Amino acid sequence: MLMPIPNTACPLSPSGSRWLVFMTVMAVYICMIDRIAISIAIIPMADENGWSTTIQGAVMSAFFLGYVILQMPAGYLSDRYGGKWVLGLGVLFWSLFTLLTPLSAVLGISMLLVCRFLMGVAEAVTWPTIYSLYSRWVHPDRRASAVGLMNSGIAGGSVIALICTPWLISVWSWQGAFYLYGVLGLLWFAHWTARASSRPIETPHWERPDAAADDAELAKGQSTVLSAAYPRLTLGGMLRSRAVCAVVVAHVCINWSLYLVLSWFPTFITQELGADLQLAGLLALAPTVVSLIMAPVAGRLFDHSVARGADRLRVRRAMQSLAFAGIAGAMLAITHTDSLFLSVAIITISNALTAFSVGGFATNHLDIAPNQSGFLMGLTNTLAAFSSSASVFFSGLIQDLTGSWDAVFYAAAMVSVLGALIYVFFSGVEREFD
């Protein structure tokens, strides 16, 4: 009888995993394109309909109200029943709502708000479901690489939307942009349903009872005995877990600064540094492009380090600390320069370092609760979404109250330092839940 090949010798994922990872990356690209397109299209939409700034803000924020609703249910359903149809139906429905956006705008602002809200509900399945799929399809020693590639779609989809949407509007119409992006999702759905599967045909060796005896590498930082020996992931269990709390805090703190930059950086360089609106938009792309490149690099670096014998926990803490240090340093440095291009360079370097979170908290879910990683990701992503919204609101409030952007950046630096300290002292990589 053939013995399983040890992970240290050949960390292979099941056949078909490369295709699955590629398709999930494409799903994230489409997700971000559909999400970001409205920020460009809202300009001609508002001109045609005479919408005030308040109405425009309501249209764009309606998505995020829906986005927080289905995160945890989607993760739970994916973990329990498989992620093929949860992700597939999510892409199908958000693509349909993208296609319906022009019609809903014609029918009135209420219908458009409902359309955007339901689109947010559909897109909420994306990250929890992909994490659940990766736990079944991707070898533990290659998951950071897969998550890095997947997260590169966040930046890649954003860049495509910001570059292509204005062009499509100019040569076609704002309606045409939504039609094209919606069709892309439908094509993805057709290909996905024809080939995808929630689980490999054969049980991967790392899920077998005898995996612990053969897998010396994982034994350094992640237990691999029978999943039945671990408790189910519950709210009480998560509250008692130091490692889960560390992941939650890191996710919340990272999103605070990321969405501060995404939402307010163009305004900052326009108001404070004298950039015109078009130049501000172009310069704001630089940090995003760097994130597109660095996310896969960071994931690969983590997997390579652990494969060469580095301690999994130490690598996670080091990479997450580097990410937070990059953010805090950038937030402090930007208060001491009046140079437009130096400010952009600082934020760009910060985004490059932030990508190291792929080897920190971003794949830590798969250590703690591999078979319920979708549910755990749904929890942390829900709380991080609230953090993103709070960051955008309170940063504007702080700027209004103080009349200065320095206080905004100091607050973000403090949030990053807090996140780094909690993650370093409380994070863990031992498996705690099924």
N, C-alpha and C positions, 0 to 999 in steps of 0.2 A: 504493500500500500504506500502511495506517495505521500510524503510529509509536506505540509504547507511550507512555502518558501519564506524564510524570515524576512521581515520588513527591512531590516538593515541591509540585506543583500539586494533586494529588489522591491522597492516600494511602489508596486504597480497598482493602479486603479483598474476597475473592471473595464472590459471592452465596451466601447461606446461612451466612456466618460468624457473624452475630449470633445466629441460632438455635443454632448449635453452642456458642458461648460461654455462652448462657443455659442450655443443657442441662448443660454441664460445671459451671456454678455450682450448679445443682440437685443434681448428683451429689455435690458437696462438702458441700452442706447435709445430704443424706441420710447421707453418710459420717460426718459428725460427730455427727448425731443418734443413729445406731446405735452409735457408739463411746462416747458420753458417757452414754447411757441406763443402762448397767450401774452407773455410780457412784451413781445414785439407787435403782435397783431392787435393788441388792445388800442394802439394809437390810431390806426385807421378806423377801427370799430367805433371808438369814441367820437371821432370826427363825423362819421356817418349818422350816429344816433344822438349826438349832443349830450353825451354822458359827462357828468361832473367827475372830478378827481375822486370824490367819495365813492361814486358808483364803480369807477374803475378799480379802486382798491377792494371793494366788495366782491367784484367778479374774480379777481386774482386770489383773494383769501378764501373764497368758498371751497376751493379745491382742498385746502389744508384742513378745513373742518371735517370733510369727509375722510381725509387721509388717516386720521387718528382712530377711526372707528373699527376698522377691520384688521388691524395689525395682529393682535393676539389671537382672535378667532382663526385667521388665515394660518398662522403658525401652528395652532392646535390641530386644525384639520389636515394640514400637510404632514405633520408628525404621525397622526393617527391613521390616515387613509392614503397618504401618498401625495406628492406635490405636482404630478403631471397635470391633473385637471384643475387644481386650484390656481396654479400659475397660468395655465392655458386659458381658462375662463376669465381670469383677471385681464390678460392681454386682450382677449376678444372684446370684453365689455368696455375697457377704457378706449379701445380703438373705435368702437361704435359711437361712444360719446364724443370722441374727437370728430368723427364724421358728422355728427348731429349738431356740433357747435354753431355753424352758420345758420341752420334752420332755427335753433333755439333762440339765437339773437334776433331773428326776424319776428319770432312769436312774442318777444318781450323780455325784459330784464329778469323777471321772475323765473321764466323757463331757462334762461341762460345760467342763472345761479344754481338751479336744480341740476342742470347738466354738468356744471363744473363740480358740484358737490359729489354727484354720483361717479364722476370720473376719478375724484380723489379716493372714494371708497374702493373702486376697482384697482387703482394703482397701489393701494395699501398692501396687497398680497405679495408684492414683488420680493422684498428682502427676506421676510420670514420664510417664504416658500423656497427660495433659492438656497438658503441655509439648510433647510430640511433636506433638500435634494442632495446637496453636497455631502451631508453626513452619511448618505447611503452610497453615493457614487464616487466620491473622491477620497483617495487614501489619506489618512491623517497627516502623513508627512508632506502632502502636496496641497493641503487645503488653503494655506495662506497664499500660495501662488494663484490658486483658483479665485479666491476672494479678491486678491489684488487685481486680477484681470477684470473680474466682474465690476469692481468699484471704479475701474478706469472708465467704464461706460457712463458714470455720472458726469465726469468732465467731458468725455467725448460727445455724449448726446447734447450737453449744454452748448458746446462749441458749434456743433452742426446746426442746432436750432438758432443760435445767435447770428451765424453767418448766412445760412440758407434762407431763413424765414424772410428777412428784408428783401433778398433777391427775388424769392417767389412772389412776394407781394408786388414788387415793381414790375415783373414781367407777366404776372398772371393776376392774382387778386389775393386778399387775405383769406377769402373763402377757399381758394385753391390750395393754400398751404395746409389747411386742416384736412381737406380731402386727400391730398397726397400722403400726409402722415398717417391718417387713419387706414388707408389701404396698405401701407407698410405693415401695420400690426395685423391686419387680416391675413396677409401672405405668411407672416411668421406663424400665426395660429394654425394655418393649414399644414405647414411643414412640421410643426411641433406635434400636432395630434397624430400625424401619420407615423412618426418614428419614436416619439418619446415614451419612456416608461418610468414609473415612480421608483422602481427598484431594479437592480441588476437581476438577471435570470438566476445566477449562482450567488449564494451568500458570500460577500467579501471575506477574506481571511481574518481581517481585524475584528469582525463581528462573531467569529466562531469561538466556542468554549476554550479551545486549546491555543488561542492566539496569544495569551499572556505568556505561555512558555516559550513561544517562538519570537516574540517581539521585544527584544531587549531595549530597543531605542525608546519606545513609548513608555516602558516601565519607569524611565527616569522622571517622567512628569505627568503621566496619565495612566490610571489603572485601566485594565482591559479585561476584567473578568466578566462573567455572564451578566448581561444587562438586567436580568431579573433580580440580581442582588442589590440593585440600587432603587431608591424610592422614586416615586413619580414627582415631577416638578409641580409644587403647589405654591400658593402665595405665602403661606407660613414658612415653608422651606426656603423660599427665596429671601424672605426677610431675615432669616437666621443665618444665611450664608454670607460670610465676609467676601468671598470671591464674586458672588453675584452682585453684591452692593458695589464692589470696586468697578465692575464692568458698567453698571448703570451710571455711576458717577462720572466715569471716564467718557462715556457716550454723551451724557448731558453736557459736560464741560467742553468737549470738542465741538459739538454742534453750536454752542453759544458763540464761539469765535468764528466758525466757518460761515454761519449765516449773517453774522455781523459784517464780514467782508463781502459776502455775496450781495447783501442788500444795501449797504451804506458806503462801500468803498468808492463806487463811481460818484456818488454825491460828495463825498469828502474831497476827492481830487478835483472836482469841479468847483466847489465852493471855496475851499481853502488853498488850493494850489493852482487855480486859474486855468485848468484844462477845459477846452470846449467839449460839448456833449458827445460829439462824434469821436474825438480823441479819447475821451474818458471810456467810451465803450470799447474801443480797440485795445487800450491799455489794460482794461479789466480782464481781457481774454488771456493775458500772459500767465497769471497764476493758475488759471484753469487748465491751460495747455500743459503746464509743468505737472499738475496733478495727474493728468492723463498718462504721462510718461512714468512718473515715480511710483504710482500705486502698484503696478505689476513688479517693478524692481524691488520694492520693499517686501512684497509677499515672497518673492523668490529668495531674497536675502534671508528671511526668517527660516524658510524651509531648508535652505542650504546650511545655515548655521547649526540647526538642530540635527541635521543628517550627519554633520561632521563631529557630533558629540557634545555640542554646547548644551548647557542646562536650559530646558524649555522655559522655566519660570524666569530665570535671569534674563534671557533674551527678550521675553515679553516685556518685562519691567524696563529694560534698557531702551527698547524701541519706543515704548509709550512715553517714557521720560524725555527722549529726544524730540518726540512730536510736541509735547507740551512746552519744552524749552524753546523750540522754534517759534511757537505761537507767542509765548510770554515775551521773549526777546524782541520779536517783531513789533508787538504792541507798544513796548517801551521805546524802541528805537524810532518808531514812526513819529513819536511826539517831539523828537529832537531834530527833525529835518524839515526844510521848506522846499526841498527839491522834488519836483514831480516824478522824474524818472528814478530817483533814488527811493522814493516811497513805493513805487511799483516794484522795484527790484527787491525791497525788503519783504513785501507781501508775497512775492514770487518765491523767494527762498523759504519763507515761512510755510507756504503750501507744499514745497518739496519735502520739508521735514515733517509736516503733518501727515504725509502719506505713510510714514513709518508706523502709524496707528494700525495698519493692516497686520503687522506682526505683534501689535499690542492687544488692546481690548477687542478689536474688530473680529478677530478669529478666536477669542477666548471662550466664546459661547460653546464652541465645538469641543472644547476640553471639558467643561463643567457638566454639560448635559447633551452629549452627542445625539441621542435619540429624540431629544425634545429641544433641539437647538432652534427650530423654527419658532416655537412658542416663546423661548427666552429672547430671541431676537425681536419678536413682536413686542414684548414688554419693553425692552431697552429702547427700541426705535420709537415707540409711542411716547415714552417720557422724553426722549431726545427731540421729538417733534414739538412738544410743549416748550422745551428749552429754546428751540429755534425761534418760535413765535415770540417768546418772552424777550429774547435777545434783541430782535428787531424793534419791538415796542419800547423796551426800557432804554436801549441805546439812543433812540430818538428823544425819549423823555429826558435822559441825562443831558443830552446836547442842548435841549431847550432850556432846562433849568440852570445850567452852568454857562451856556453860551460858548462852550469850548468842546472840541473833539478830544482833548487830552484826557478828560475824565472818563470818556467812553472807552478809550484804549487802556487806561489804567485799570478800569473795572474788568475788562476782558483778560488782562494779564493776571489779575488776582484770581479769577475763576480758573485759569489754566494752572496756576501754582497749586491751588486747592485740589484740582483733579489729579495732578501728578503725585502729590503727597499721599492721597488716599489710595491711588492705584499701587504705588510702591509698597505701602505698608499692609495692604489688605488683599491684593490680588492673589490668585492661586490657579494651578493648572490640574489639580487632582480632580478626577471625575467624582461628582457628588450625587448626580441624579441619572435616571434612566435615559 
